[in-house]
Amino acid sequence: MQYLTILDIIIITIYMIFTMGIGFYFLGRQKTTKDYFIASRRIPGWAMGLGLVAALVSNITFLAFPGMAFAGDWTQFTNSFMALFVMFPIAFVIIPFYRNTISTSLYEYLEKRFGYGIRAYGAIAFILYYIARLGVIFFALALGISTMIGCNIYLLIILLGIVTIVYTWAGGIEGVTWTDVFQGILLILGGILCLVIALFGTHESAFEILKNACHQHKFGLGEVSFNLKRDTILVMVLYGLFQHAHNFGTDQCMIQRYLTAKTTRQAIVGGFISGIACVPVWGLFFFVGTALWGYYKFSGDTLPTEILQKSDRVFPHFIMTQLPTGVRGLILVALLSSAMSTLSAGLNSIATVFTGDIFNHFNPRATEKFKLMNGRISVFIAGSLSLALALWLVTRSENILVIYYSTLSIVGGGILGLFLLAFLTKRANIHGATIGIVACLLVVSWASLTQNGIINMGKLNYGLHPYLIGFFGHLTIFTIGYGASIIFPVKAAN
């Protein structure tokens, strides 16, 4: 077990103070909900785009991607390329559409098409999904750091939670965005620094390491096959197309950022920056994993058995054992940045959705001051619930986590299909949308619960790759919703 030095602790403390300082710097500018949720559309496009990159690259990416590449190849990276394809229609069609159609929330558009009931469903599903997701990110971050430096995981969760909640509460989306810009730069520089140290830290040349990695097929992008049960290129392409279309086109965290840009043109530029920059950043962390494979193959250093058995621990082990004092603190700051950027963006979006889609509906006469106060309180409550979930997850077994992930996939499924139903078809109506949602919930529940072994239906168990569950959820809500709209048309008012 390695421990942090005084220098490492000073670096991390400075980072925490600086991050909170950014939030409080923007506190005085948050006078209205428009300021708090969309920065009154005064964010430069480049900052919006870089902030989105930081929000998309979480600590899961920072720790898991190197582990995947170390133990295997780059198959999981294949789906990342699909972000380049989906950004063209999103940038030129979807971003201008949102900026001209909604004020703060995607679900406003669903109400225009299908009524408030569908808007409320989408808003509530988003809030539940994101509180659960942020709880897992808090948990995974604290677990990774506590494993690395040996401190109490409960104390870490509470400390990281307080810092993130406070600067998000204070700065609103403007503070979140500029903090994300700073954190995104740290994240990228940290990844590059680790790559250089791993790649050039042995007696072999970097060229020799890469040549050996090629011979061992460490850069493989997947199996060329039509098999939908394994990690084939086809599965990764299907998953990537729908996952990135969902992330960039129907995730409130992303959409809200599009609305913060000064102009539609800058929003389009920012969207392209996020869609294009994410791919090399994701690739960077796969490259780190391959470099770590080469490092431990040629350096003579050996990995403990318990580390080899869990590849996602290789990168943290490398950070704590091979990096010098000070550099170790900088990399831990990059790891913190990768998580806190995602957490702050999620908390602000939860507050936006609750205030705009639920609170305002039932309190239409509330003053602007009261709405802003509600938004700040929502950040605190959502953050507290996520922290509580993270603390609860510490005490649970792996079986509980399987149930959790299954529930998460059920709650979060189908929103892309619902949006496409609203956007691409004129005949879709509230009856069809409602039936499509019910059908989607049934399909995703069946697939998730049987695939994870929570329910056993024998030959009727879901048998395809788990990555395709979301794909089938979106497809179900679109096809069933459209068909039901034709069968059950809405009668015109007399």
Backbone torsions as a table, in degrees:
resi	resn	phi	psi	omega
1	MET	NA	126.3	177.6
2	GLN	-99.1	150.1	-179.5
3	TYR	-123.1	157.1	-179.8
4	LEU	-75.2	144.5	174.6
5	THR	-88.3	172.4	178.4
6	ILE	-58.7	-40.5	-180.0
7	LEU	-62.3	-43.8	178.2
8	ASP	-60.1	-43.8	-178.8
9	ILE	-64.9	-39.0	178.2
10	ILE	-62.9	-43.8	179.8
11	ILE	-60.7	-45.9	-179.5
12	ILE	-65.6	-39.7	179.2
13	THR	-64.6	-43.0	177.3
14	ILE	-60.0	-41.9	178.3
15	TYR	-60.2	-46.5	-178.7
16	MET	-61.6	-45.4	-179.3
17	ILE	-65.1	-42.6	-179.8
18	PHE	-63.6	-41.5	179.7
19	THR	-62.4	-46.8	177.7
20	MET	-65.1	-33.6	178.9
21	GLY	-62.7	-38.8	177.4
22	ILE	-61.2	-44.3	179.2
23	GLY	-58.8	-46.6	-178.2
24	PHE	-73.3	-24.0	175.7
25	TYR	-61.1	-37.0	-178.1
26	PHE	-92.0	0.9	-178.1
27	LEU	-57.4	-43.8	-176.8
28	GLY	-68.7	-17.3	-178.0
29	ARG	-88.8	-5.9	-177.0
30	GLN	-91.4	84.3	-176.6
31	LYS	-98.0	-27.3	-177.2
32	THR	-134.1	169.4	176.8
33	THR	-66.3	-29.0	175.9
34	LYS	-64.8	-39.0	174.7
35	ASP	-64.5	-46.1	-170.6
36	TYR	-71.4	-35.5	-173.2
37	PHE	-101.3	-30.7	179.6
38	ILE	-133.0	16.6	175.5
39	ALA	55.2	26.8	-178.2
40	SER	50.0	31.7	177.1
41	ARG	53.5	53.7	-179.9
42	ARG	-124.9	16.6	179.9
43	ILE	-89.3	130.7	174.8
44	PRO	-61.2	147.9	-177.1
45	GLY	-59.3	-40.2	-178.1
46	TRP	-65.7	-37.1	179.3
47	ALA	-69.8	-39.4	176.2
48	MET	-58.2	-45.8	-178.0
49	GLY	-66.1	-44.7	-179.8
50	LEU	-67.5	-35.7	176.4
51	GLY	-63.4	-37.1	177.4
52	LEU	-65.7	-39.0	177.6
53	VAL	-58.9	-46.9	-179.5
54	ALA	-62.3	-39.4	-179.4
55	ALA	-68.9	-31.4	-178.7
56	LEU	-78.1	-29.6	-176.6
57	VAL	-95.3	94.5	-176.7
58	SER	-89.3	-179.9	177.3
59	ASN	-66.2	-21.5	174.9
60	ILE	-62.4	-43.2	175.9
61	THR	-61.9	-46.0	-175.9
62	PHE	-59.6	-38.0	-175.7
63	LEU	-98.2	-38.6	-171.6
64	ALA	-79.9	-41.7	-175.9
65	PHE	-61.0	-45.9	175.6
66	PRO	-59.3	-37.0	178.5
67	GLY	-64.2	-39.9	178.2
68	MET	-63.0	-46.7	-178.3
69	ALA	-69.4	-35.2	178.3
70	PHE	-63.2	-46.3	-175.9
71	ALA	-81.9	-25.9	-175.8
72	GLY	-137.4	-118.5	-179.3
73	ASP	-137.3	-155.1	-175.9
74	TRP	-101.9	25.3	-178.6
75	THR	-55.2	-43.6	-176.9
76	GLN	-68.4	-14.7	179.0
77	PHE	-79.7	-20.0	-175.6
78	THR	-55.4	-42.4	-177.1
79	ASN	-64.5	-22.2	-178.1
80	SER	-63.3	-31.9	-178.7
81	PHE	-61.5	-25.3	-177.9
82	MET	-66.0	-20.2	176.7
83	ALA	-60.7	-33.1	179.7
84	LEU	-66.2	-33.6	-178.3
85	PHE	-78.6	-41.3	-175.4
86	VAL	-74.4	-20.7	-176.1
87	MET	-69.6	-24.3	-179.3
88	PHE	-66.4	-54.8	176.7
89	PRO	-65.6	-33.6	-179.7
90	ILE	-67.5	-43.6	-177.2
91	ALA	-67.3	-44.8	-172.6
92	PHE	-91.1	-17.8	-178.6
93	VAL	-116.2	-54.7	-170.5
94	ILE	-72.9	-44.3	-178.2
95	ILE	-62.3	-49.3	176.2
96	PRO	-60.4	-37.0	179.3
97	PHE	-60.9	-48.4	180.0
98	TYR	-61.2	-44.9	-175.8
99	ARG	-65.8	-23.3	179.3
100	ASN	-97.1	-8.9	-171.0
101	THR	-113.3	-36.2	-174.2
102	ILE	-121.0	162.3	179.1
103	SER	-98.3	-48.5	-179.3
104	THR	-137.1	-23.8	-169.3
105	SER	-131.5	140.0	174.2
106	LEU	-55.2	-35.9	-171.0
107	TYR	-72.8	-12.5	170.7
108	GLU	-59.4	-40.8	-179.5
109	TYR	-67.1	-37.5	178.7
110	LEU	-63.8	-33.9	176.6
111	GLU	-67.6	-39.0	178.8
112	LYS	-61.9	-33.6	-178.3
113	ARG	-88.5	-39.3	-169.3
114	PHE	-126.4	-5.8	-179.0
115	GLY	102.8	168.8	-173.3
116	TYR	-67.2	-31.3	-178.8
117	GLY	-57.5	-42.7	179.1
118	ILE	-70.6	-37.2	176.3
119	ARG	-61.0	-44.6	-179.5
120	ALA	-64.7	-39.6	178.1
121	TYR	-59.4	-49.0	-179.5
122	GLY	-61.6	-41.7	-178.5
123	ALA	-65.8	-46.1	-178.5
124	ILE	-66.0	-42.0	178.5
125	ALA	-61.1	-41.2	178.9
126	PHE	-62.7	-46.2	-177.8
127	ILE	-62.0	-46.5	179.8
128	LEU	-63.3	-43.5	-179.0
129	TYR	-61.6	-45.7	-174.3
130	TYR	-75.4	-34.2	175.3
131	ILE	-61.2	-43.3	178.8
132	ALA	-65.8	-42.9	-179.1
133	ARG	-63.2	-43.4	-179.7
134	LEU	-67.5	-33.2	175.9
135	GLY	-61.0	-41.1	178.7
136	VAL	-67.7	-38.5	179.2
137	ILE	-65.2	-44.0	174.5
138	PHE	-56.1	-47.2	-178.2
139	PHE	-63.0	-48.4	-177.2
140	ALA	-64.6	-39.2	179.2
141	LEU	-64.6	-49.2	-178.7
142	ALA	-64.8	-38.0	179.4
143	LEU	-64.1	-43.6	-179.7
144	GLY	-63.7	-45.3	-177.7
145	ILE	-70.6	-40.8	-179.9
146	SER	-64.2	-35.0	177.1
147	THR	-66.6	-35.0	-177.3
148	MET	-75.5	-41.5	-171.5
149	ILE	-114.7	-3.8	172.8
150	GLY	76.1	23.7	178.1
151	CYS	-98.3	169.4	-175.3
152	ASN	-66.7	125.9	-175.0
153	ILE	-68.8	-35.6	179.3
154	TYR	-63.7	-43.8	178.8
155	LEU	-63.2	-39.9	178.9
156	LEU	-63.1	-46.2	-179.8
157	ILE	-58.9	-45.8	-178.7
158	ILE	-65.5	-44.5	-178.5
159	LEU	-63.4	-49.8	-179.6
160	LEU	-64.3	-36.9	179.0
161	GLY	-64.7	-43.8	-179.3
162	ILE	-62.2	-46.9	-179.4
163	VAL	-60.5	-46.6	-177.4
164	THR	-66.1	-44.5	-179.1
165	ILE	-64.1	-41.8	-176.1
166	VAL	-65.4	-48.3	-176.9
167	TYR	-72.5	-27.9	174.4
168	THR	-70.3	-43.4	177.9
169	TRP	-59.7	-41.3	-174.4
170	ALA	-76.8	-46.9	-168.0
171	GLY	-91.6	-13.2	-176.2
172	GLY	62.3	-163.6	-176.5
173	ILE	-66.7	-28.2	178.9
174	GLU	-68.3	-45.3	176.3
175	GLY	-64.8	-39.6	178.4
176	VAL	-61.6	-44.7	-177.5
177	THR	-63.1	-49.0	-177.6
178	TRP	-70.7	-30.9	172.9
179	THR	-65.7	-40.5	177.9
180	ASP	-62.2	-37.6	177.7
181	VAL	-60.0	-48.6	178.1
182	PHE	-61.5	-45.4	-178.6
183	GLN	-68.1	-36.5	178.6
184	GLY	-63.3	-40.3	177.6
185	ILE	-63.6	-44.5	178.1
186	LEU	-60.6	-42.6	-178.9
187	LEU	-60.5	-48.5	-178.4
188	ILE	-66.3	-45.2	179.4
189	LEU	-63.0	-37.5	178.2
190	GLY	-64.3	-41.8	177.8
191	GLY	-64.4	-42.9	179.5
192	ILE	-63.4	-42.4	-179.4
193	LEU	-61.9	-44.0	178.6
194	CYS	-65.2	-38.6	179.1
195	LEU	-61.7	-46.1	-178.8
196	VAL	-62.9	-44.8	-178.6
197	ILE	-64.6	-42.2	-179.4
198	ALA	-69.7	-39.1	-174.1
199	LEU	-76.2	-30.7	-176.3
200	PHE	-113.3	18.1	-175.8
201	GLY	-99.3	14.6	179.1
202	THR	-123.6	175.9	178.6
203	HIS	-76.4	-14.4	176.7
204	GLU	-86.4	151.6	177.7
205	SER	-73.7	157.6	177.6
206	ALA	-60.4	-36.5	178.8
207	PHE	-61.1	-42.0	-179.4
208	GLU	-66.2	-40.0	178.5
209	ILE	-62.9	-45.1	-179.0
210	LEU	-67.3	-36.6	177.9
211	LYS	-64.3	-43.3	176.7
212	ASN	-63.8	-39.5	178.4
213	ALA	-62.4	-39.8	177.1
214	CYS	-64.5	-43.5	179.4
215	HIS	-62.7	-31.6	179.5
216	GLN	-90.1	9.7	177.9
217	HIS	58.8	34.6	-179.0
218	LYS	-75.3	-12.2	177.8
219	PHE	-103.0	13.9	-178.8
220	GLY	-61.4	140.6	-176.9
221	LEU	-104.1	6.5	176.3
222	GLY	126.6	166.8	-178.5
223	GLU	-79.1	133.2	176.1
224	VAL	-84.7	100.0	-174.5
225	SER	-163.6	159.4	174.8
226	PHE	-93.2	7.8	-179.9
227	ASN	-68.3	125.7	-178.3
228	LEU	-99.0	12.4	180.0
229	LYS	-103.6	-20.2	-176.5
230	ARG	-113.6	177.6	-179.3
231	ASP	-77.7	62.5	179.7
232	THR	-83.9	164.1	177.2
233	ILE	-61.0	-37.4	179.4
234	LEU	-60.7	-45.2	179.0
235	VAL	-61.6	-44.3	-178.9
236	MET	-65.7	-36.8	178.8
237	VAL	-67.2	-46.5	178.9
238	LEU	-61.3	-46.1	179.5
239	TYR	-62.0	-45.7	-178.2
240	GLY	-62.9	-42.7	-179.4
241	LEU	-59.1	-50.6	-176.1
242	PHE	-76.5	-35.2	179.7
243	GLN	-67.1	-43.6	-179.4
244	HIS	-75.8	-30.7	173.6
245	ALA	-63.6	-38.8	176.2
246	HIS	-67.2	-48.1	-176.8
247	ASN	-61.5	-49.5	-174.5
248	PHE	-85.2	-20.4	-173.3
249	GLY	-110.6	-25.2	-175.7
250	THR	-137.4	14.3	175.0
251	ASP	-93.5	121.1	-176.6
252	GLN	-53.9	-35.5	179.0
253	CYS	-59.3	-40.2	179.8
254	MET	-74.6	-46.3	-176.1
255	ILE	-60.9	-40.7	179.6
256	GLN	-60.6	-36.8	178.0
257	ARG	-66.9	-38.9	178.1
258	TYR	-57.2	-33.9	-177.1
259	LEU	-76.4	-15.7	-177.0
260	THR	-82.2	-17.3	-175.7
261	ALA	-66.6	151.7	-176.4
262	LYS	-61.8	-42.4	-178.9
263	THR	-136.3	164.6	177.3
264	THR	-63.0	-38.7	178.2
265	ARG	-60.0	-43.7	179.0
266	GLN	-68.4	-33.4	177.0
267	ALA	-64.0	-40.1	178.1
268	ILE	-64.4	-43.8	177.7
269	VAL	-60.6	-45.3	179.0
270	GLY	-62.3	-38.5	176.9
271	GLY	-62.4	-43.0	177.3
272	PHE	-63.9	-40.6	178.6
273	ILE	-58.5	-46.7	-177.9
274	SER	-66.3	-44.4	-177.3
275	GLY	-67.2	-37.1	-178.1
276	ILE	-82.7	-41.1	-175.8
277	ALA	-70.5	-29.9	-178.7
278	CYS	-60.5	-36.1	-175.0
279	VAL	-63.1	-52.9	177.3
280	PRO	-65.6	-29.3	177.6
281	VAL	-67.3	-45.7	175.1
282	TRP	-60.2	-42.8	178.8
283	GLY	-62.2	-35.3	178.6
284	LEU	-56.0	-43.2	-176.5
285	PHE	-77.2	-26.6	169.1
286	PHE	-67.2	-40.1	179.5
287	PHE	-62.9	-38.6	176.0
288	VAL	-58.0	-42.4	179.0
289	GLY	-63.0	-41.2	177.4
290	THR	-66.3	-40.4	177.6
291	ALA	-63.8	-37.2	177.3
292	LEU	-65.2	-37.4	175.1
293	TRP	-59.4	-45.5	179.0
294	GLY	-66.6	-37.7	-179.0
295	TYR	-61.7	-49.3	-177.0
296	TYR	-77.1	-11.9	175.1
297	LYS	-82.6	-35.9	-171.2
298	PHE	-112.7	-13.9	-174.8
299	SER	-81.9	-21.1	-175.7
300	GLY	92.1	-13.6	175.3
301	ASP	-73.7	142.5	179.7
302	THR	-113.3	151.3	178.6
303	LEU	-97.3	138.3	174.4
304	PRO	-59.4	152.7	-177.4
305	THR	-57.8	-42.0	-177.8
306	GLU	-65.8	-26.2	177.1
307	ILE	-76.7	-43.1	179.1
308	LEU	-61.5	-31.7	-178.3
309	GLN	-73.6	-20.4	178.3
310	LYS	-130.6	96.1	-171.1
311	SER	-63.3	-24.1	-179.7
312	ASP	-71.3	-5.0	176.5
313	ARG	-95.2	-6.0	-177.2
314	VAL	-64.6	-47.4	-178.3
315	PHE	-63.6	-48.3	175.7
316	PRO	-58.0	-38.1	178.8
317	HIS	-64.1	-41.3	178.1
318	PHE	-62.8	-43.7	-179.2
319	ILE	-58.9	-45.0	-173.6
320	MET	-80.3	-23.2	-174.9
321	THR	-106.7	-23.4	-172.5
322	GLN	-113.1	-16.7	-178.1
323	LEU	-91.7	142.6	-179.0
324	PRO	-74.0	162.9	176.2
325	THR	-54.7	139.3	-177.5
326	GLY	92.8	-55.1	175.9
327	VAL	-64.2	-39.1	177.8
328	ARG	-58.9	-43.5	178.4
329	GLY	-63.9	-39.2	178.2
330	LEU	-63.7	-40.0	-179.7
331	ILE	-69.8	-37.0	176.0
332	LEU	-64.8	-35.4	174.5
333	VAL	-63.1	-41.0	177.1
334	ALA	-62.3	-39.7	177.3
335	LEU	-64.3	-44.0	176.8
336	LEU	-60.8	-40.6	-179.6
337	SER	-61.6	-40.5	-177.4
338	SER	-62.3	-31.5	179.9
339	ALA	-87.6	-45.6	-172.3
340	MET	-67.9	-29.3	176.0
341	SER	-65.3	-41.7	177.9
342	THR	-68.0	-41.5	-178.3
343	LEU	-64.2	-46.6	-177.4
344	SER	-65.7	-40.9	178.4
345	ALA	-62.7	-42.0	179.9
346	GLY	-64.8	-42.4	-179.4
347	LEU	-63.6	-42.8	179.5
348	ASN	-65.6	-37.7	-180.0
349	SER	-69.0	-37.8	175.9
350	ILE	-60.2	-45.1	179.0
351	ALA	-62.7	-38.9	178.7
352	THR	-62.0	-48.0	-178.0
353	VAL	-66.4	-45.0	-179.3
354	PHE	-62.2	-44.5	-177.7
355	THR	-69.2	-49.0	-174.7
356	GLY	-76.0	-36.2	-172.5
357	ASP	-98.9	-21.6	-177.3
358	ILE	-119.3	-58.2	-176.4
359	PHE	-59.7	-49.2	-177.3
360	ASN	-64.7	-30.2	179.6
361	HIS	-65.6	-40.0	-177.6
362	PHE	-93.6	-7.6	178.2
363	ASN	-134.2	61.1	-174.0
364	PRO	-64.8	-19.9	-177.4
365	ARG	-99.0	7.2	-179.8
366	ALA	-62.7	143.9	178.8
367	THR	-72.6	161.1	179.1
368	GLU	-61.6	-37.8	178.6
369	LYS	-62.9	-40.5	-179.2
370	PHE	-70.4	-37.0	177.0
371	LYS	-64.0	-41.5	179.2
372	LEU	-64.3	-41.7	177.7
373	MET	-62.3	-39.8	177.8
374	ASN	-62.8	-39.2	178.2
375	GLY	-62.0	-43.1	179.2
376	ARG	-65.6	-42.1	178.5
377	ILE	-63.7	-36.3	179.6
378	SER	-63.1	-38.9	176.1
379	VAL	-59.7	-46.2	-178.6
380	PHE	-63.7	-44.7	-178.0
381	ILE	-67.3	-46.2	179.6
382	ALA	-61.5	-42.4	178.4
383	GLY	-63.9	-40.4	179.9
384	SER	-65.5	-40.6	178.3
385	LEU	-65.4	-40.0	177.8
386	SER	-64.5	-40.7	177.3
387	LEU	-63.4	-42.8	179.8
388	ALA	-61.3	-40.9	178.2
389	LEU	-64.1	-42.8	179.2
390	ALA	-60.8	-43.2	178.4
391	LEU	-64.4	-37.0	178.1
392	TRP	-67.2	-39.9	-178.6
393	LEU	-63.5	-27.1	178.8
394	VAL	-59.8	-32.3	-174.7
395	THR	-90.9	-4.0	-172.3
396	ARG	-93.1	163.1	176.7
397	SER	-92.3	174.2	179.4
398	GLU	-62.5	-33.1	179.9
399	ASN	-63.3	-38.8	177.2
400	ILE	-63.6	-39.2	179.1
401	LEU	-65.2	-35.2	176.2
402	VAL	-62.0	-43.7	177.8
403	ILE	-62.7	-40.8	179.6
404	TYR	-60.5	-49.4	-178.4
405	TYR	-64.0	-35.7	177.4
406	SER	-64.3	-45.2	178.8
407	THR	-62.4	-40.3	-179.8
408	LEU	-61.5	-41.8	-179.5
409	SER	-67.6	-31.2	179.1
410	ILE	-71.4	-48.3	-177.7
411	VAL	-64.6	-37.1	-173.8
412	GLY	-91.9	2.2	-172.4
413	GLY	-83.1	149.2	165.1
414	GLY	91.2	-7.5	-173.5
415	ILE	-66.1	-33.6	176.3
416	LEU	-64.5	-44.7	177.6
417	GLY	-60.6	-38.9	179.1
418	LEU	-66.1	-41.9	178.6
419	PHE	-65.0	-44.6	179.2
420	LEU	-62.2	-36.4	176.6
421	LEU	-60.9	-40.8	-179.9
422	ALA	-73.5	-39.9	-170.9
423	PHE	-83.6	-37.6	-171.8
424	LEU	-94.3	-15.6	-175.9
425	THR	-123.4	141.8	176.6
426	LYS	-91.9	-25.3	-175.3
427	ARG	-83.1	-14.4	-179.9
428	ALA	-62.1	137.6	-178.9
429	ASN	-137.0	-178.2	-174.9
430	ILE	-63.6	-35.2	179.4
431	HIS	-64.7	-46.6	-179.9
432	GLY	-64.7	-42.7	-180.0
433	ALA	-61.6	-42.2	-179.7
434	THR	-64.3	-46.6	178.9
435	ILE	-64.1	-38.8	178.0
436	GLY	-62.8	-40.5	178.4
437	ILE	-63.0	-46.1	179.4
438	VAL	-61.0	-45.3	179.6
439	ALA	-62.0	-41.5	178.9
440	CYS	-61.8	-45.8	179.4
441	LEU	-60.5	-39.8	179.5
442	LEU	-66.6	-45.3	-178.3
443	VAL	-65.6	-47.2	-178.1
444	VAL	-67.4	-38.1	177.2
445	SER	-62.5	-47.3	178.7
446	TRP	-59.3	-47.7	-176.4
447	ALA	-66.2	-45.4	-176.3
448	SER	-67.7	-45.9	-174.6
449	LEU	-71.8	-36.3	179.3
450	THR	-80.3	-33.2	-180.0
451	GLN	-67.1	-34.7	-179.2
452	ASN	-90.8	2.8	176.2
453	GLY	78.3	11.2	178.3
454	ILE	-73.1	-36.7	173.8
455	ILE	-125.1	136.0	179.5
456	ASN	-112.9	113.4	178.9
457	MET	-111.6	19.0	177.1
458	GLY	64.9	-124.2	-178.5
459	LYS	-68.3	-14.7	-179.9
460	LEU	-90.2	3.1	176.3
461	ASN	-64.8	149.0	175.1
462	TYR	-65.0	129.9	-173.7
463	GLY	-119.9	0.0	-178.8
464	LEU	-91.0	-178.1	-178.0
465	HIS	-63.9	137.1	-178.8
466	PRO	-60.7	-25.0	178.2
467	TYR	-62.8	-21.4	-176.1
468	LEU	-87.7	-3.2	-180.0
469	ILE	-61.5	-45.1	177.8
470	GLY	-61.8	-40.3	177.8
471	PHE	-57.6	-46.6	180.0
472	PHE	-68.5	-31.6	176.4
473	GLY	-63.8	-47.5	178.1
474	HIS	-62.8	-42.7	-179.1
475	LEU	-63.7	-40.1	-178.9
476	THR	-64.0	-48.9	-176.5
477	ILE	-65.4	-31.6	179.2
478	PHE	-74.8	-51.6	-175.9
479	THR	-69.8	-47.7	179.9
480	ILE	-66.0	-41.0	179.6
481	GLY	-62.8	-40.5	179.7
482	TYR	-70.2	-45.0	179.2
483	GLY	-61.6	-42.7	-180.0
484	ALA	-67.1	-30.8	177.6
485	SER	-65.7	-34.3	177.9
486	ILE	-71.6	-41.1	-178.2
487	ILE	-71.6	-36.8	-177.4
488	PHE	-121.0	74.3	-179.3
489	PRO	-69.9	153.6	176.1
490	VAL	-82.6	126.1	-179.0
491	LYS	-73.7	136.3	179.9
492	ALA	-68.4	142.3	179.4
493	ALA	-69.0	143.1	179.7
494	ASN	-73.5	NA	NA
